[in-house]
């Protein structure tokens, strides 16, 4: 006889906050909980949205506040332009940015996720408010809405997404150019129009359908934070010692046997990622503080002290849990241990990296000055022996004008007395931010060479007095044999 098939084990009550036990998507419609933290998040979030929209319009010294021109390979931040050759500067900028995120996480926890991340800001302060406005309250708003309301909702979503896509494009195309395109047919700038359509589609897919799953499933920062936090980082937590055991409001005779948590689940209903903060620190928590406002509102109505859910440290969160367990075991005198203070190594390391990266960025950037120069030896005829005991070196000099205005550049070699520089390209006028290549021949006395080379300095000077000195080794003969035949090395 064949053995009867085994009954599969029942799934746990909850695998993911966005997943039903049968594996289907659990759509979240978090309840809005007004309060002081929501007001603060709105002030910060709408300020960030306004900043995102206005940054492409701002100018510093005639340059955009931020412009990432991929076609020209020029990147402008705060009015200063970096080029593709500024690899070190870009590396230092990225290093400083990542170190700053690490520092803020070590000190303030997931403050970026709940307060500054575009995913949270636009979802909670733009798209979900539109949904509440059009469809009203309800746990299954979209599934129960009429076709007319759904059409109005998706039309509003499209307008917002289309506008966001144009603002996004303004970070890669000058704002004046983009503004001019709006009055032209899309065929005049088809590539950019396709980019806008694609970005609009991605925004709609994210904020209309994928939503909080970006935070709980896709974003790596939630997982990274577990190695960035320490025991004294700031997190949103539930005071287990004060809240347990849970229970509904009882007569005064039983009030001493219950904690302050009345198990109303307001903190769960308002969570934008669908978790229960009372289960402890969780990866899905984005520290948006909605559960704090929800719980404080309940505590206020019950005449109890707010702060059952509040900002605390993982150490304090653990202390409340240990004390609650001890009390449940019969130790009624146990209280949460006082949090430790003093030196913290992790924020010090991250903070040092931030200061070092941005300080080095400032120093290296300042040393580049208003001109960038690179000299390359001619590969076919690196040098020639000429009549009159002279040696000529052919080279290509690439000059980039980093100044704010057009400059006219010339080249000198002051360290050699009898030197001549022949070039059809010099003096050379170069517009701001652009580069040109000058072909030149340097003619020097043969006697200056020793061992086939002579180390010297090329000085490139602009019409405004800007100058750049680079070290260069002229190539010449190793012996005293006279010849006018080209020699290639």
C-alpha positions in Angstrom: 0.0 0.0 0.0 1.2 3.5 -0.7 1.6 5.8 2.2 -0.9 8.5 2.5 0.4 12.0 1.6 1.4 14.1 4.6 -0.6 17.2 5.3 1.6 20.2 4.8 2.4 22.3 7.8 0.3 25.3 8.4 2.0 28.5 7.5 2.9 31.0 10.3 0.5 33.7 11.1 2.6 36.3 9.3 5.5 35.9 7.0 5.5 39.4 5.6 3.4 42.3 6.6 2.3 42.7 2.9 1.5 39.0 2.4 -1.6 37.1 3.3 -1.4 33.5 4.7 -2.5 32.1 1.3 0.4 34.0 -0.5 -1.7 36.7 -2.0 -0.8 40.4 -1.8 -2.1 42.2 1.3 -2.9 45.7 0.3 -2.2 48.2 3.0 -4.4 51.3 3.6 -2.9 52.8 6.7 -5.1 55.0 8.8 -3.9 58.6 9.2 -3.0 59.5 12.8 -2.8 63.2 13.4 -0.2 64.4 15.9 2.9 66.4 16.6 5.2 64.0 14.7 3.0 64.0 11.6 3.0 67.8 11.6 6.8 67.8 11.8 7.1 65.1 9.1 4.8 67.1 6.8 6.9 70.3 7.3 10.1 68.4 6.5 8.5 66.4 3.6 6.8 69.3 1.8 10.0 71.3 2.2 11.9 68.5 0.5 9.3 68.3 -2.3 9.6 72.0 -2.9 13.4 71.8 -2.9 13.3 68.9 -5.4 11.1 71.1 -7.7 13.1 74.3 -7.3 16.7 73.1 -7.4 16.9 73.0 -11.2 15.8 76.6 -11.4 18.4 78.0 -8.9 21.7 79.5 -10.1 25.0 80.1 -8.4 27.4 82.3 -10.4 25.4 81.7 -13.5 25.5 77.9 -13.2 22.7 75.5 -12.1 22.6 74.5 -8.4 22.6 70.9 -9.7 22.9 69.6 -13.2 24.0 66.1 -14.3 24.8 66.6 -18.0 25.6 63.0 -19.2 26.1 63.9 -22.8 28.8 66.5 -22.0 30.0 64.4 -19.0 29.8 67.5 -16.8 28.3 67.4 -13.3 27.4 70.6 -11.5 26.9 70.7 -7.7 26.2 74.0 -5.9 27.5 76.0 -8.9 30.8 74.1 -9.2 31.3 71.9 -12.3 33.0 68.5 -12.2 34.1 66.7 -15.3 34.6 63.0 -16.2 38.3 63.5 -15.6 37.6 64.5 -11.9 37.5 60.8 -10.9 39.1 61.5 -7.5 36.7 64.4 -6.7 33.6 62.3 -7.6 35.0 59.4 -5.5 35.5 61.6 -2.5 32.0 63.1 -2.9 30.4 59.6 -3.0 32.5 58.4 -0.1 31.5 61.5 2.0 27.8 61.0 1.1 27.8 57.3 2.1 29.7 58.0 5.3 27.2 60.8 6.2 24.3 58.3 5.7 26.2 55.8 7.9 26.8 58.5 10.6 23.1 59.6 10.6 22.0 56.0 10.8 24.3 55.2 13.7 23.1 58.3 15.6 19.4 58.7 14.5 18.5 55.3 13.2 16.3 55.1 10.1 15.7 58.9 10.0 16.4 58.9 6.3 13.7 56.3 5.6 10.9 57.9 7.6 11.7 61.6 7.0 13.8 62.1 3.8 13.5 59.1 1.4 11.5 60.1 -1.7 9.7 56.7 -1.5 8.3 57.6 1.9 7.8 61.3 1.3 5.9 61.0 -2.0 3.9 57.9 -1.0 2.8 59.2 2.4 2.5 62.9 1.6 1.3 62.9 -2.0 -0.1 59.7 -3.4 -1.9 58.3 -0.3 -3.5 61.7 0.5 -4.8 61.9 -3.1 -6.3 58.4 -2.6 -7.9 59.4 0.7 -9.3 62.6 -0.9 -10.8 60.9 -4.0 -12.0 57.5 -2.5 -12.5 58.4 1.2 -11.7 56.2 4.2 -11.9 52.4 4.2 -9.8 49.3 4.4 -10.5 48.2 0.8 -10.8 51.6 -0.9 -9.8 50.8 -4.4 -11.5 47.4 -4.6 -14.8 49.0 -3.5 -14.6 52.2 -5.5 -16.8 53.0 -8.5 -15.3 53.2 -12.0 -15.7 56.9 -12.1 -13.8 57.4 -8.9 -11.0 55.1 -10.0 -10.7 56.9 -13.3 -10.4 60.2 -11.5 -7.9 58.7 -9.1 -5.6 57.3 -11.8 -5.9 60.5 -13.8 -4.7 62.5 -10.7 -1.9 59.9 -10.3 -0.8 60.3 -13.9 -0.7 64.1 -13.7 1.5 64.0 -10.6 3.8 61.3 -12.0 4.1 63.2 -15.3 5.1 66.4 -13.5 7.6 64.5 -11.3 9.1 63.0 -14.5 9.7 66.4 -16.0 11.3 67.7 -12.8 13.5 64.6 -12.8 14.6 65.4 -16.4 15.4 68.9 -15.4 18.4 67.5 -13.4 19.9 66.2 -16.6 18.8 68.9 -19.1 19.2 72.7 -18.4 15.9 74.1 -17.1 15.7 76.8 -19.8 16.1 74.1 -22.5 13.4 71.9 -20.9 11.0 74.8 -20.6 11.5 75.6 -24.3 10.7 72.0 -25.2 7.3 72.2 -23.5 6.1 74.4 -26.3 7.4 72.1 -29.1 6.1 68.8 -30.4 7.6 65.7 -28.8 9.2 64.7 -32.2 11.6 67.7 -31.9 13.2 66.0 -28.8 12.0 62.4 -29.1 14.7 60.9 -26.8 13.9 63.1 -23.9 10.2 62.6 -24.4 10.7 58.8 -24.3 12.7 59.3 -21.0 9.8 61.3 -19.5 7.3 58.6 -20.6 9.5 55.8 -19.1 10.0 57.6 -15.8 6.3 58.4 -15.6 5.5 54.7 -16.0 8.1 53.7 -13.4 6.7 56.3 -10.9 3.2 55.0 -11.4 4.3 51.3 -11.1 6.1 52.2 -7.8 3.8 54.5 -6.0 0.4 53.1 -7.3 1.1 49.4 -7.2 4.5 48.4 -5.6 4.3 51.0 -2.8 5.5 49.9 0.6 7.1 46.7 -0.9 9.9 48.9 -2.1 10.8 49.4 1.6 10.1 45.9 2.8 11.4 43.8 -0.1 13.5 45.7 -2.6 15.4 48.4 -0.7 18.8 47.2 0.7 19.0 49.9 3.2 16.6 48.2 5.6 19.0 45.2 5.8 22.1 47.4 5.9 20.9 49.3 8.9 21.2 46.2 11.1 25.0 46.5 10.8 25.1 50.3 11.1 23.1 50.6 14.3 24.6 50.2 17.8 22.9 49.8 21.2 22.5 53.6 21.6 21.2 54.5 18.1 17.8 56.1 18.0 14.9 53.9 17.1 11.1 53.8 17.5 10.1 51.3 20.1 7.4 50.1 22.4 7.9 50.2 26.2 7.2 46.6 27.0 7.6 47.1 30.8 5.0 49.9 30.9 2.6 48.4 28.3 2.4 44.7 29.4 0.3 42.8 30.1 -2.1 44.2 27.6 -5.8 44.5 28.1 -8.8 46.6 27.5 -9.6 49.3 30.0 -10.9 47.7 33.2 -12.5 49.0 36.4 -10.2 50.7 38.9 -10.0 47.6 41.0 -8.2 45.7 38.2 -6.1 48.6 36.9 -3.1 47.5 38.8 -2.9 44.1 37.0 -2.7 45.5 33.5 -0.2 47.6 31.6 -1.0 50.8 29.7 -1.5 49.1 26.3 -5.2 48.5 25.8 -4.5 46.4 22.7 -6.5 48.7 20.5 -4.1 48.0 17.6 -4.1 51.7 16.5 -0.3 51.4 16.0 -0.8 48.5 13.6 -3.7 50.2 11.7 -1.6 53.4 11.1 1.7 51.7 10.2 2.6 52.3 6.5 4.5 49.0 6.3 1.8 47.0 8.2 4.0 45.8 11.1 3.2 45.6 14.8 5.7 47.8 16.6 5.0 45.9 19.8 6.9 42.9 18.5 10.2 44.7 18.9 12.7 46.3 16.5 11.9 45.1 12.9 13.6 45.5 9.6 10.4 46.8 8.0 10.1 49.7 10.4 10.9 53.0 8.6 10.7 55.1 11.8 7.9 57.3 10.4 6.6 57.9 13.9 2.9 57.3 12.9 2.6 54.7 15.6 3.8 57.3 18.2 1.1 59.7 17.2 -1.6 57.0 17.2 -0.6 55.7 20.6 -0.2 59.1 22.1 -3.7 60.0 21.0 -5.2 56.9 22.7 -3.2 57.6 25.9 -4.5 61.1 25.9 -8.1 60.0 25.6 -7.6 57.5 28.4 -5.9 60.1 30.6 -2.6 58.3 30.7 0.9 59.5 30.1 2.0 59.6 26.5 5.2 57.9 25.3 4.2 54.2 25.5 5.6 54.1 22.0 8.4 56.6 21.5 11.9 57.2 20.3 14.4 55.2 22.4 17.6 53.2 21.9 17.9 49.4 21.3 19.6 49.2 24.7 16.6 50.9 26.4 14.2 48.7 24.4 16.0 45.6 25.6 16.0 46.8 29.2 12.2 47.2 29.2 11.8 43.7 27.8 14.1 42.2 30.4 12.4 44.0 33.2 8.9 43.0 31.9 10.0 39.3 31.8 11.4 39.5 35.3 8.2 41.0 36.5 6.1 38.3 34.8 8.4 35.7 36.6 7.5 37.3 40.0 10.1 39.9 40.6 7.9 42.9 41.1 10.7 45.1 42.3 12.6 44.9 38.9 12.8 48.0 36.9 14.4 48.8 33.5 18.1 49.5 33.8 19.2 53.1 33.2 20.7 53.7 29.7 24.5 54.0 29.5 26.2 57.1 28.4 29.7 57.9 27.3 32.1 57.2 24.4 30.7 55.6 21.2 33.2 54.3 18.7 30.9 53.7 15.7 29.6 57.3 15.3 33.2 58.6 15.8 34.5 56.5 13.0 31.7 57.4 10.6 31.9 61.1 11.6 35.7 61.1 11.0 35.2 59.6 7.5 32.6 62.3 6.7 35.0 65.1 7.8 38.0 63.6 6.1 36.2 62.9 2.8 34.7 66.4 2.4 37.8 68.2 3.7 39.9 66.3 1.2 37.4 67.1 -1.5 37.6 70.8 -0.7 41.4 70.8 -0.7 41.8 68.9 -4.0 39.1 70.9 -5.7 40.7 74.2 -4.6 44.1 73.0 -5.9 42.7 72.4 -9.4 42.3 76.1 -9.9 40.8 77.6 -13.0 42.7 75.5 -15.6 43.4 71.8 -16.0 46.3 70.7 -18.2 47.5 67.3 -19.5 50.5 66.8 -21.8 50.9 63.8 -24.1 54.1 63.1 -26.1 53.7 62.6 -29.9 53.9 58.8 -30.5 55.3 59.0 -34.0 58.2 61.5 -33.6 58.8 62.0 -29.8 61.9 64.1 -30.7 64.0 65.2 -33.6 67.7 66.2 -33.9 68.0 69.5 -35.8 70.8 71.6 -37.3 72.6 73.8 -34.9 72.7 71.3 -32.0 69.0 71.7 -31.4 66.4 69.1 -30.4 62.6 69.4 -31.1 59.9 67.6 -29.0 56.4 67.3 -30.4 53.6 67.1 -27.9 49.8 67.6 -27.5 48.6 69.8 -24.7 45.0 69.4 -23.6 43.7 72.5 -21.8 40.4 72.6 -20.0 39.1 76.0 -18.9 37.5 75.6 -15.4 37.0 79.4 -15.0 33.6 81.0 -15.1 34.4 83.0 -18.3 36.2 82.5 -21.6 40.0 82.5 -21.2 42.9 82.8 -23.8 45.8 80.5 -22.9 49.5 80.5 -23.8 52.4 78.2 -22.8 55.9 79.1 -21.6 58.9 77.1 -20.3 60.7 79.6 -18.0 63.2 77.1 -16.7 65.0 76.8 -20.0 66.9 79.9 -21.3 67.1 79.2 -25.0 63.8 77.6 -25.8 61.3 78.2 -28.6 57.7 77.0 -28.7 56.2 76.7 -32.2 52.4 76.1 -32.4 49.7 77.1 -34.8 47.1 76.8 -32.0 48.6 79.2 -29.4 47.4 81.5 -28.0 44.1 79.6 -27.7 40.7 80.9 -26.6 38.6 78.4 -24.7 35.0 79.0 -23.5 34.2 78.3 -19.8 33.9 74.6 -19.0 35.3 73.4 -22.3 38.6 71.9 -23.4 40.8 72.2 -26.4 44.0 70.5 -27.6 47.0 72.4 -28.8 49.7 70.8 -30.9 53.1 72.3 -30.2 56.8 71.8 -30.9 59.4 72.6 -28.2 62.8 73.4 -29.6 65.7 73.4 -27.0 69.5 73.2 -27.1 70.9 69.7 -27.3 73.3 70.3 -24.4 70.5 70.3 -21.7 69.9 66.5 -22.2 71.4 63.9 -19.9 70.6 60.2 -20.3 68.1 61.0 -23.0 65.8 63.2 -20.9 65.5 66.7 -19.4 63.0 67.4 -16.7 61.3 70.7 -16.9 58.0 72.6 -16.2 55.3 73.7 -18.6 53.4 76.8 -17.5 50.0 77.4 -19.0 48.7 81.0 -18.3 45.2 82.4 -18.9 44.3 85.9 -19.9 42.9 86.6 -16.4 46.2 85.6 -14.8 45.1 82.0 -14.0 48.1 79.6 -14.4 48.9 75.9 -14.1 52.3 74.4 -13.9 52.9 70.7 -14.8 56.0 68.7 -14.8 57.2 67.3 -18.1 60.2 65.3 -19.3 61.6 66.4 -22.7 63.2 63.6 -24.7 66.5 63.9 -26.5 69.7 62.0 -27.5 71.8 60.1 -25.0 75.2 60.7 -26.8 76.8 63.5 -28.7 76.4 62.1 -32.2 75.1 64.9 -34.5 72.3 63.9 -36.9 69.3 65.5 -38.5 67.5 62.2 -39.2 64.3 61.8 -37.1 64.7 59.4 -34.3 61.7 57.5 -33.0 61.6 56.0 -29.5 
